[in-house]
Amino acid sequence: HLFKTPSWLMNEEIVARTGDFGALERIRSLQVGTLENILEWGRLGRVIENEAINGNDAYKITELFDDLRSGIWTELSRGATIDVHRRALQRAHVERLELLLTEDEPQVSAQFRRFLGPQIDASQSDIRPMARGELKTLQRQIKAAIPRTSDRMSKMHLEDLDARIEMILDPQ
């Protein structure tokens, strides 16, 4: 599973021998890049269109968001310690949901648009309601997990994400 911390890449013996520095950033970049690829405007548009065409036989956008949440936020239900890799991934997930909620798909020139498919109108698609709903679900789960979390860094991380989500949903 890509969103699970790849502990085999953090083997102390290998890191000690190679003097490897930057492994944390490489893992973060790989995981975040994959997450952003999954939650890309065109891909989400195709998932929505597939559901419109194939109905109950299609993999729905609601299922995609549920699957991502269950893979990225496994620690919430257990109150488990959230390691540095998972914290970065969880922050990236919230940031990507914010982008989907508040921004539009970047404009692409007509010469490249034919390779990417039609422009997604976020204000009229199911993407924004999904992003908002997902942020609300995450916020509820985060609030419930904070009292169960004993690890100090994990608790601060969750409190920070709760505050971030609050600002996204109510930017006053």
N, C-alpha and C positions, 0 to 999 in steps of 0.2 A: 504494500500500500504506500503510495507516494507521499502521503501526508503524515505518515508515521516517522518519528525521528530515526534516521538511519544510523543507529549506534555502531554498526560495523564500519562506517566511515570515520568514526571517532576513536578507533582503536589506539589506546595510549602508546603501545609499543611502536606502532607505525608512525604516529605523530612525533614521538620522541626521536626516532631514527632519521626522519626526513626533515625535522625542524619545520614542519608544515605550519604555516600561519595563514589564516584566512579561510579555514575550512567552514567556520560558522557562516560566513558571508556566502560562500559557494552553495552551501546547502539551502540557505535562505533564498538565494536567487533562483535556484532550481525549483523549489517548492512554490514560491510566489509567481514565478513565470508560468508554471503549470496552472495555478489557480486563475491567473489573469487570462490565460488561453481558454480555460473552460468557461469563464464568465465574460466572454468577449461578446460584443453586441451582435455580430452576425451569427455566431453560434447560438446564442439565446433566441434570436429571431427564427432560426431554423428549427429549434426545439418547439417553439410555439406553433410554427407553421406545420410541423409534423403532427402535432396533436390535433390541429384543425383538420388535417387531411385524414389521419388514421384513427382518430378518436381514442377509445379505450385501449387500443393495441399499441399506442405510441408511448414512448418514454416522455412523461410530462415534465414541464418546468418545475412544478411543485415537487416532483420526485427528485429531480436534479438538486434542488436547493436542500431538500431533506437529507439526501445522501451526502452532500458536501458538509452539512452541519454535523451529521453523525460521525463523519471521518475527521473533521477538524477540531471538534469540541468534545472529544470523548471524556476529558477530565471533569467536565462540569457535573455530571451525574454522580460521580464518585467522590468529589472533593479532593481529587488527587493533585499532587504537585505537578505543575505545568513547566516543562523544561524550556530552556532558552529558545530552542528551535520552534517548539509549538507556540510559544508566546509570540514570536515574530510572525508565524503563519496566521495566528488568530488575529493579530493586528492588521495584517494584510487583507484578511477576509473582510473585516469591518470596513477598511478603507475602500475596498473594491465595491462593496455594497453601497457605500456612500457615493462613489462615482456613478454607479448605475442609477441611484435615486436623484442625484442633483445635476448631472451633466448630460450632454447629448453626445451621440456618436460623433467622433471627429469627422470633419468634412474631408472627402477624398476626391481628387479630380476625376472627371468623367472618364479619362483614358484608363484609369485604374479601377474605377467602380465596377466595370463589367467583370473583373476577376473576383471581386469581393461580394457581389450580389447587391441587392437594393439597400439604400440607406434606411436604417431603422429609425422611425419616429418614436422616440422614447416616451413622449408625452401621450401617445395614443396606443402604446403597446402594453402588454402585461408585465413588462420588465420592471417598471417603477413600482407598481403595487407589490410585486414579488419582493423587491429589495426592501421596501418599507416593512412589509410583513415579516421578512426574515430578521431585520434589525430588531423589531419588537419582540419576536420570539427569543432571539439571542439575549436581549436585555432582561427578559423575565428569567431565563435560565441562569444568566450571570448573577442576577440579584439573589436567586435562590442558592447559588453555589458559594457565594462569598462567606456566609457564616459557617459553612462546612469545610472551608479551606483553611488548613493550619499553617501551610508554608507561607512565610511572609512575602516573598517575591511574587508568588502566585496570587496572593490576596491583593497586593498592590496593583498587579497587572489587571485583575478582574475589576477592581474599583476604577482604574483608569479607563478601561473599556466601557464600563457602565456610564461614566461621565462623557466619554466621546460619543457614545450612541445617543445619549440625551441631547447633546449639542447638535447632532445630525438631525434628529427627529424634531427638535424644537430650537431652531437656531437664533431665536430672539436676540 
